[in-house]
Amino acid sequence: MKAFWPAIGLALLGFVLLFIAAVMPPASGRFLVLFPSDQGPVDRMQAVALAGGYVIDRAAIPGGWVVWSPDTSFQKRIRQHGATLVLDGAGWFGCGGRLGRGPFMLSDAENAAGVAIVAG
């Protein structure tokens, strides 16, 4: 049994490295951004806009938003505006968007808040 421990250790290390590579967000593009529960939708949309991103949809995860930004420093700025976690929005974690909903399927209040933020 002792002979298998190095192989098990290497397999676990491989899984950890694959997980880290899957979770690591790209420099720019689509992100899954998680915010604290005390921030409302308008505050979250404003944080995304101030960080230089665009809201695509709310995520199925509470407090999560699927956003897009062409800016390579978006991750740093969105964290400065209150985001607690920024994940890759494509691939495995791209399913953060709600199933059966297309992009820009926000509620009327959220759309109005977004228009006010962009126009503001």
C-alpha positions in Angstrom: 0.0 0.0 0.0 2.9 2.4 0.7 3.9 2.1 -2.9 0.7 3.8 -4.0 1.0 7.0 -1.9 3.3 8.8 -4.4 0.9 8.0 -7.2 -2.1 9.2 -5.2 -0.2 12.4 -4.2 0.7 13.1 -7.9 -2.9 12.5 -8.9 -4.2 14.9 -6.2 -1.7 17.5 -7.2 -2.8 17.2 -10.8 -6.4 17.7 -9.9 -5.6 20.7 -7.8 -3.6 22.3 -10.6 -6.4 21.6 -13.1 -8.9 23.2 -10.7 -6.7 26.3 -10.2 -6.3 26.6 -14.0 -10.1 26.3 -14.5 -10.9 28.9 -11.8 -8.2 31.4 -12.7 -9.9 34.2 -14.6 -8.5 35.6 -17.8 -7.0 39.1 -18.0 -10.1 40.3 -19.8 -13.4 38.9 -21.1 -16.3 37.2 -19.4 -16.2 37.0 -15.6 -18.4 35.6 -12.8 -18.3 38.2 -10.1 -19.6 37.6 -6.5 -20.6 40.4 -4.3 -21.5 40.5 -0.6 -25.1 39.9 0.2 -25.5 43.4 1.8 -25.0 45.1 -1.6 -28.2 45.6 -3.6 -28.5 45.1 -7.4 -28.1 48.8 -8.1 -24.9 49.0 -6.1 -23.6 45.9 -7.9 -24.3 47.3 -11.3 -22.7 50.6 -10.3 -19.6 48.8 -9.1 -19.3 46.9 -12.4 -19.8 50.1 -14.4 -17.2 52.0 -12.3 -14.7 49.2 -12.7 -15.1 49.4 -16.5 -17.3 46.3 -17.1 -20.7 45.5 -18.5 -23.4 43.4 -16.9 -24.5 40.4 -19.0 -26.8 38.7 -16.5 -27.4 37.9 -12.9 -25.8 34.6 -11.9 -27.7 31.6 -10.5 -25.4 31.9 -7.5 -26.8 34.4 -4.9 -24.8 37.7 -5.1 -23.2 36.7 -8.4 -23.2 38.6 -11.7 -22.0 37.5 -15.1 -20.0 40.5 -16.5 -17.8 41.3 -19.4 -14.9 43.7 -19.6 -12.2 44.3 -22.3 -9.9 45.9 -19.7 -7.0 43.9 -18.3 -7.2 45.7 -14.9 -10.9 45.0 -14.4 -10.3 42.3 -11.8 -8.3 44.6 -9.6 -10.8 47.5 -9.9 -13.9 45.3 -9.3 -12.4 44.0 -6.1 -11.8 47.7 -5.1 -15.5 48.3 -5.7 -16.6 45.5 -3.3 -16.5 42.2 -5.2 -15.5 39.3 -3.0 -14.6 36.8 -5.7 -13.9 37.0 -9.5 -13.9 33.8 -11.5 -13.6 32.8 -15.1 -17.0 33.3 -16.7 -16.4 30.8 -19.5 -15.9 27.1 -19.5 -17.1 25.2 -16.4 -17.9 28.3 -14.4 -19.7 29.9 -17.4 -22.8 28.2 -16.2 -23.1 30.9 -13.5 -25.8 32.5 -15.7 -29.3 31.4 -15.0 -30.5 28.5 -17.1 -33.1 29.3 -19.7 -32.3 33.0 -19.7 -30.5 34.8 -22.4 -28.1 37.7 -21.9 -29.5 41.1 -20.8 -32.6 39.4 -19.2 -32.5 41.6 -16.1 -35.7 42.9 -14.4 -37.2 46.2 -15.4 -35.9 47.8 -12.2 -32.4 46.5 -12.9 -32.5 47.7 -16.5 -33.7 51.2 -15.3 -30.9 51.3 -12.8 -28.3 50.3 -15.5 -29.6 53.0 -17.8 -29.4 55.6 -15.1 -25.8 54.5 -14.3 -24.7 54.6 -17.9 -26.4 57.9 -18.5 -25.3 59.3 -15.1 
